Amino acid sequence: MNLFNKIRGQHRALEMLHSVIDNNKIGGSYLFYGPEGVGKYTTALYFAMAINCLEEDKPCGTCYSCKKFLSFSHPDFIYLFPTPNMKFQLDGSIKEEKFLKEYESFLASRRQTPWNTYTFSQKTELRVDAVRMLIHRISFSPNEAKYRICLLEAVDLMNRTTANAFLKTLEEPPPNTIMLLTSSRPDFLLPTILSRCRKVPFLPLSVIDIQNELLEEHGVEAMQARVFARLASGNMEKALQLLESGNTESRADANELKELIVAHDDLGFMDFLGKLRQKPPSWLYEVIIHLQISLADIAFFEHNQEYLVNIDRTHLIEMMYHKYPNIDENIWEEIRFLEDCQKKLKGNVNSQLILIEIYNRFCELFC
């Protein structure tokens, strides 16, 4: 199976890449840009595989080369992404060993569930020591691939020093070395970086695209697929995160938080706030996902109960509905508020402040 067929809703981008491959006109650098969660990283990875694939139908995903790319073990694949200050050495080793486990966990998440958000314990960015490591590694000839691939994710998280260090390499990459950059905020990039790249644009996904992915690839029941597709706001990653949320510890904690909000139990909330100290960085992100699902449940309660996800918490949904019966008129404003909270978490804004902000806002709505 050609893996490009798994990419939904990005016909323009795929047509461009197919043309490049079919005509053997591989450029030196590409910028995959567009909203979050629409397939930029996956498409860039598949493109890297396609131009090195050993089979006729590229990328096949099963040949020796493709398998190595998928496992991040190909010697001619360099993958950089925003991290804490790990102090990369020129050989690719990490000097700050306290971050090694987090680095390996991120890669494991990218291999197995790339739609999940991995939250590092400290502020992340694409750092100059990582770029210097990349420059050192590409000074040597490729080992076995036709094209050596450098995939840099979220390049808008480069500071100016890092961008300037990278620019000369982007302008004059070594022979048979391809730079693949992804960004959700291309307006944050230096104009000189933008001008050096072929642009591969990505669009928000339609509700139908996301719904069909959930139905056909993940076996989701039709009504639930429709709800999650609508909540996802064009973001496939978010839809899959909603799907995976399930009956987890974070779901129980989200239900506890909702009970505290309805009761306006400030003292109980202070105890709840203390949980942050014992939880992993991803915990609050997952709690917010459950709050988003709950907002949809409340909006559907009066006339569309067949869409309810938290069917075992109907009493709480009903209680919150009666406190805010007009929620369907403002639900997208509240969904966007929670999405902004998730973005703040990715930017390592203090999670305690974010949780307090959520509690205060929802108390105003549901008390």
N, C-alpha and C positions, 0 to 999 in steps of 0.2 A: 504493500500500500504506500502511495506517495504521501508523506507526512504533511505536505502543504494542504492536502484535502481536509485536514483536521482544523485548519484555521477558518473561523467563521467571520463573515461580514466585512472582509478586507480585500475585496476583489481588485481594487485599484492597485494596492500595494503588491499583491500576488502577481498581477499581470506584469508589473514592472520587473519583478524579480525573475519571473519565468522568461521574459524577453532577454534579460541579462545572461541567464544561464544558457538558453537555447542558442543565442548568437555568440556565445563565448566572449562577451565584452564585459569582463569583470573589472570594475573600478577599484581604486585604492581605498576609498572610504565612503561609508554610508551612514546617514542619520535616520534612524527609525523613530518618528516622533508622533505624539498624539496623546489622548487622555490615558489615565491609569487603567490597567486591567483589560486592555483590548487586544493583546496579543503581540506587542512589540518585541519583548524578550524572546518569546517562543519562536516567532517568525525569524528573528535575527539568528537564533541558534539553528533553526532548520535551514536557513540560507547558507550558513557556514558549513553545515553537513552536506548540503546539495552540491556545492562547488568542489567538494572533496569526495563525494560518494563514488563508490566503485561499481554501482549498478546503472542500468540505462534509465530507469524511472527514479529520478532524484528528488528529494532524499528518500532513500528506502527505509532507513531506520534499522536495518538488519545486517548490513555488511560490516566488515571489520572496522572500517573508518567511522561509520555512523555510530556504532555501539560505543566507540571510544569517546566520541563527542558527547553522547548522551550521559556517559558516566563521568565526564570531566577529567578523563585520564589520558586524553590524546596529548602527546608531547608537543604538538604544534598548535595547541589551543591555550590561549592566555585569557583568563576571565577576571576582570576587575569590577568591583562593586563597592558602594559606600560602606565603610567600616569605622570602628573606633581607631584610635591611634595605635596600631599594632606594630609599628616600626618594622616594615618589611625590609628584609635584606636583599641584596642584589640577586642572590640565588633563589629568591622566593620564600625563604624561611621567615618565620615570624619571631621577632626578638621578645615581644611582650607575651610570654607564655600564658598569662592569665586570660588572654583572649582566644587562645588556640581552640578551646572547646567550643566557644561561640562561633568561631569561623567554620569549624567542621560541621556544626549543627546547621548553620546557614546553607552550606553546600548540600548537606543531606536533604534539607527541606526543598531546595531548588531541584534536586534530582527526583524526589518522590512526589511532592505536592507543591509545584511551583506557584500555584495560586495563593498559597498561604503567606501571610505577612510575618516575617521573622523580625523580632525587635531585639536589637543589641542593648547591652546594659549601659552604654554611653553614647554620646552624640556621634553620628556617623557622617562621613563625607568621603569623596574620592581624594586620596591623599597623595602628596608629591612623592613620598617614598615608594608608593605602589607604582606610580608612573615611571620613576627612575628604574625600578625593577623591570618593568615592561621594556623600556628602552634598552636596558642591558641584555635582556633575553633575545630580543629581535636582532641584536647585532650579530648573532650567529646564524648560520644557514639552517633552514628547516630540516627536521629530522626525516620525515617520511611522507608528509602531506604535499599535495600539489600546491595548495595555498595555506600559509600559516594565518591563523585567525586570532585577532585581538578583539574581544567583546567587552566593551565598557558600558556598564549599566548605569542609568541615572547620571549622565555626564553633567547635568545642570547642578549637581552637588560638588563640582570642582570649585575650589577657590581660585583667585586670579593667579597665584603662584603656581598652582598645579596646572592650570590651563595653559599658562605660558610655557611651562616645561614640556607639556604634551604637544604644543602647536608645531614645533619644528618637525617632530616625527610624523604628525598628521600631514604636513605639507610634503614631506619627502620620505614616505615609508620605504623600507628596503624592498627589493624585488620579491614578488610573490607573497607579500604580506598585506592582508586586508584588515582595515579598521572598521568595526561595526559598533556604532554608538546608539544608545537609546536615551530618550528624554521625554518626560511629560511636560516640561517647561522650556521649550527651545528658546523662548525670549530671554531666558537667563544666561544663555551661552554667549561667548565672545563672538562678534560678527566675523572675525577671522576664522573661527572654527566652523561656523555655519557655511561660510563661503567655500570651504575646502571639501564639503561632503555632498554626495548625491542625496537628495531628500526622498525619504520613503514615508508618505503620510498615512496615518491611521485615524479612523473615525470611531466615535462611540458606537457600540453595538445596538441593534434594534432589540426590542422586547422579544420579537419572534426568534431572532438568532439565539438569544440566551435561552429562551424557553425550549427551543429545539435541541440545544446542547444538553440541557438537563434531562429532557425526555429520552433522547436517543442514546446518549453516552453514559448517563448516570442513573437511568431507571427511575426517575422521580415521577410521582403521581401527577397527573395533568394539572389539577388545581393548585397544588403546591408549587409546581414549576412556574405557573402563571404568576403567583404571588412573588416568588423569589426573583423572577425576571423583572417584574415591575419595580421591586425594591432596589434592584441592582443599579438602576439608572445608567444603563449602557456599559457597565463594568462586569465582565465575566468573572474576574477574580472575586469580586464581592459576592456574586451569585453562588459561586462554589464555596466560599466561606460560610455563607448563610446555610447552605446545604449541609456542610460538615459540622455546624454548631451542635446539633443534636442534643442528647440528654447528658450534657457534660457538667463538670463541677462549676464552670463559669455560668452555665444556665441556671443552676440552683442559686448561685450568688446574685445573678441578675434578678431572679424572682424575689430574693430577700430584699434587694435594693428597692424594688417596686413596692413591696409591703411597707418599707420605711417611708417611702415617698407619700403613699396614700395616707399613712398615719401622721405624716409630718413629724416623725420621731427623730428630732435632732440628736438626742443623746444616743439612741441606737445607731444613728448614722456615724457618730464619732467612733463607736466601736467597730462598725463596718469599715470605716476609713483605715483603721489599724491593720486590716487584712493586707493592704498594699505591701507592707513590709515583709510578709511571708510568701507573696505570690511572685511568679515569674513575670518578666516584662510584658509578655503577651496577654496576661490575664485581663487587664482592663480593656484592651482591644476586643477581646472575645465577649466581655460583658456588654460592650457597646453594640456589638452585632445582635445580641439577644434583645437589647432595648429597641433596636430598629425593627426586629421581627414583631415585638410586642406592640409597637405603634401601629403597624399594619393590622394586627389582630384587633386592636381597639377600634380602628376605623371600619373594619369589616363586621364588627359585632352585631350591629342592629339589623343589617339586611343581607349579609353574606357570610353567615357563620360557617358555611361549608369550606371557606377559605382559611379558617383558623389553624394556626400552626401549634400554638400552645393549648391544645384542646384539654389537657389535664389541669389547666389553670383558668378555666372559664370563669370561676367566681371572681378572681382578681381582675380579669379582663372586663367583666361586667361592671365591677366597682369603679374601675378607672374610666370606663365609657360614660357612666352616669355623672361622673365629676367633670367630664369634658366631652359632651355629646356632639359638639361641632368640630371634632378633631379632623374629620375628613377634609375640611376646608383649609386646614393649615398643616396637614401631615408632611408635605414635602419640605416645608420650612424647618420642621423639627428633624426630619431625616437629614437635611443639609447641615443642621447644627451638629448632629452626631457625627457626620462625615468630617466636619471641620475638627471635631475633637480627635478623631482617628488620625488626621493629618498632623495635628499637634503632637500626638504620641510618637509618630514616626520621626518628628523633628526633635524628639527628646525634651519636649516641654514637661515640666514637673507634673507627674501623673496625679499626685494628690490634689493639685489645683484644678486639674481637669475634672476629676471626680466630684469635687465640691461644686464646680460650675454646673455639672450635669444635675446634681441633686437639687441645687437652688432653682434652676430653671424648671425642672419637672415638678417641683413642689408648687411653683406658681401655677402650673397647668392643672395639676391633679389634686390640689388640696381644697 
